[in-house]
Amino acid sequence: MKRKKRVLKFKKGFKSKHNLEFLARPYISPIPSSMQWVQFRVGTCSGIYGATPDCYMILAIDNDKPGNGHFEDVLEWFERSCRRDGKNLMFAEILNPKFGKHLEEVRGFEIEGANAIKRF
């Protein structure tokens, strides 16, 4: 019998632009790491993030239907959490230069090496 993985839903009270829930569950990485990773889903966006004492670090993100605005909801959820917890938001290892440029020019991130960080 397969065990169902636990999915966490964040408390109501905050509504993102498209009124989407933030769903999360622990991610078991195939690569050993001291960081505890979490899988998340917001609408059609899914990804993996971790937390350090000073930032939330998004390692991977994908939108099954680009252009639907769900990425905006992801950023709303993370930015709200950053303000609440006094942390910064980081996208680790930006491999797509166009995405890095978008984060810097449109979303207010600073590019530091291969990472993009937004300070709160």
C-alpha positions in Angstrom: 0.0 0.0 0.0 1.4 3.4 -1.0 1.4 6.1 1.7 0.1 9.5 0.6 2.6 12.3 0.9 1.6 15.0 3.3 0.7 18.3 1.6 0.7 21.5 3.6 -1.7 24.4 2.9 -0.9 27.8 4.2 -3.5 29.6 6.4 -6.2 31.6 4.7 -6.3 35.4 5.1 -3.9 36.3 2.2 -5.3 36.2 -1.3 -3.0 36.3 -4.3 -3.9 38.1 -7.5 -5.6 35.0 -8.8 -6.8 33.7 -5.4 -4.4 30.7 -5.6 -3.4 28.5 -2.7 0.3 27.8 -1.8 0.7 24.0 -1.5 3.9 22.5 -0.1 5.4 19.2 0.9 8.9 18.0 1.8 11.2 17.2 -1.1 13.6 14.3 -0.8 16.6 15.3 -2.9 18.5 12.5 -4.7 21.6 14.5 -4.0 22.7 14.7 -0.3 22.4 18.3 1.0 22.3 20.0 4.4 19.4 22.1 3.1 15.9 20.9 3.7 14.1 21.4 0.3 10.3 21.8 -0.1 8.2 21.2 -3.3 5.6 23.8 -3.9 2.7 24.5 -6.2 0.7 27.7 -6.9 -1.8 27.2 -9.7 0.1 26.0 -12.7 3.6 26.9 -11.2 5.6 24.3 -9.3 9.1 24.3 -8.0 11.5 23.6 -5.2 12.7 26.0 -2.5 14.7 26.0 0.7 15.2 28.4 3.6 18.3 29.7 5.3 18.3 32.0 8.3 18.3 35.1 6.1 16.5 34.1 2.8 14.1 31.9 1.0 16.0 30.3 -1.9 14.0 29.2 -5.0 16.1 26.4 -6.6 13.7 25.6 -9.5 10.4 26.9 -10.9 8.2 25.9 -13.9 4.9 27.1 -15.2 2.9 24.6 -17.1 1.0 27.4 -18.9 3.2 30.5 -19.2 1.5 33.8 -19.6 -1.5 33.0 -17.2 -0.2 35.2 -14.4 0.4 32.4 -11.9 4.2 33.3 -11.6 3.0 36.6 -10.2 1.0 34.7 -7.5 4.2 32.7 -6.7 6.1 36.0 -6.2 3.2 37.4 -4.1 3.3 34.4 -1.8 7.1 34.5 -1.4 7.3 38.3 -1.0 4.6 38.2 1.7 6.5 35.5 3.5 9.8 37.4 3.2 8.2 40.5 4.8 6.6 38.5 7.5 9.8 36.6 8.4 12.4 39.3 7.8 14.1 37.3 5.0 15.3 38.1 1.5 14.2 36.2 -1.6 16.7 34.5 -3.9 16.6 32.6 -7.2 19.6 30.3 -7.1 21.7 29.6 -10.2 19.8 31.5 -13.0 20.6 29.5 -16.1 18.3 31.4 -18.4 19.7 34.9 -19.2 16.3 36.2 -20.3 14.7 35.1 -17.0 17.6 36.8 -15.1 17.1 40.0 -17.1 13.3 39.9 -16.3 13.9 39.4 -12.6 16.4 42.4 -12.6 14.5 44.8 -14.8 10.9 44.0 -14.1 10.8 42.4 -10.6 13.4 44.4 -8.8 16.0 41.7 -8.1 19.7 42.3 -8.0 22.0 39.9 -10.0 24.8 38.6 -7.9 26.9 36.1 -9.9 24.6 33.4 -11.0 21.9 34.3 -8.4 19.2 36.9 -8.3 18.2 38.4 -4.9 15.5 40.7 -3.7 16.1 42.4 -0.3 13.3 43.1 2.1 
